């Protein structure tokens, strides 16, 4: 056993030396190979690599995956109208130049996040300060996103970072102006409602007046037609009466007298004070009727 112990120790030392000379670069990482404190090589492809044992060479790994920065608290940004908005955003970014990134931030990803957040804040101020609330909330939202992404990407490129995407997740009013905004919106809605009511009332009056005019026209036309027909009927009746009188005047006079009797004695308790010799009783005296 004592004879194999030195060999076992040597084998362990050899394995330890070999393991210190080999390193693996995962798919999700970059690797920076340092020689005596200086970056000698940047490895971007995954695999098994050889190096000299420490302290001659050592390896630092940097995450190459897409990363996200989410604001923990909404940023307070002022618009061109001097109104404060609370804007919540997030950024997607990745390391594109491992050497430049390490020179700027070392292996501290927190420092990179802080620097990018400061740049995002500056870009938000530059884009929001020149716009109104309406533009920020609706019409210019996409343009603001593009401006912020372009500005942050330009400033992050010298740091070895690529800004892939910037999004504004939420835009809210600050509490001190929310109430005034709601009141203004309420007033605008009331004004619009009153305008619609006034317009409806005007349309109602116009429709009613138009209906009344057409009614009067229809009634006038109907009355004219009825009068024309009544006149035609009266003319026809007069013609018939005239023709009948011409054929037998005596019978016509007798018939008209019957109509007069019927009209005079139609009511109950009718009383007439007339001379017996009057024309009204002409056909009541048979003797006289026969003499005539």
Secondary structure as UniProt FT lines:
FT   HELIX           2..21
FT   STRAND          22..25
FT   TURN            27..28
FT   STRAND          29..35
FT   TURN            36..37
FT   STRAND          38..43
FT   STRAND          47..50
FT   TURN            54..56
FT   STRAND          57..63
FT   STRAND          67..70
FT   STRAND          75..78
FT   TURN            80..81
FT   STRAND          84..95
FT   HELIX           98..105
FT   TURN            106..107
FT   HELIX           109..128
FT   TURN            129..130
FT   HELIX           133..134
FT   HELIX           135..139
FT   HELIX           141..157
FT   TURN            158..160
FT   STRAND          161..173
FT   HELIX           175..247
FT   HELIX           249..264
FT   TURN            268..269
FT   TURN            276..277
FT   HELIX           279..284
FT   HELIX           286..291
//
